[in-house]
């Protein structure tokens, strides 16, 4: 059947092309050009946000201004994790206590930015927000938590533990400064090493948990200095645990 054979041959010669011609417009990405992991996409969005960048610059400026205070207070801040008397010595100095309070206030924005970057504190209402909005909401949550704690400290202070209470109530400020310093160091090392966000988040959670437990134990030592361990435990729960529990509950409910 010559007619059919000639038709089939015509189709083959017109339709068959080489593989290089078929994929002429495609480019296979090299391994180094692969897309970033999904968990790190938010990190790129966070870094590219211009308003968030302005907040980072402002936070860095505050930290640089307060760096001399940090160097002077480091002995008391980190020493207080090992011995509660370092906290008492810091409290006894009016000048050092004032510098510590300034340093604590300067650490709130970097701490909020760190939490925003790695999702340490997440609320449902943050979904769809720009990174700078997440940072400000996190900062607001920190201010509310510390503000509520301030109310507890000033309006429910015990009468029988006045001296120890005054020392212990400042220890959380010391711990916050230490947590911010360690968190920033961890984030910096992780960025250079290219560690995934999930690993960095896990390390930051463990760091903050260990620091909080240490602060609780040192405060218990301070409050039970004169043998009033039961009262120390009750006041410790009211002073330190309630604000943290409220933060956790807010993350679950909202």
Helices and strands as residue ranges (DSSP letters): H 2-15, H 19-22, G 31-33, H 38-48, H 50-79, H 84-92, H 94-118, G 124-126, H 131-155, H 162-168, H 171-193, H 197-223, H 229-236, I 237-241, H 242-253
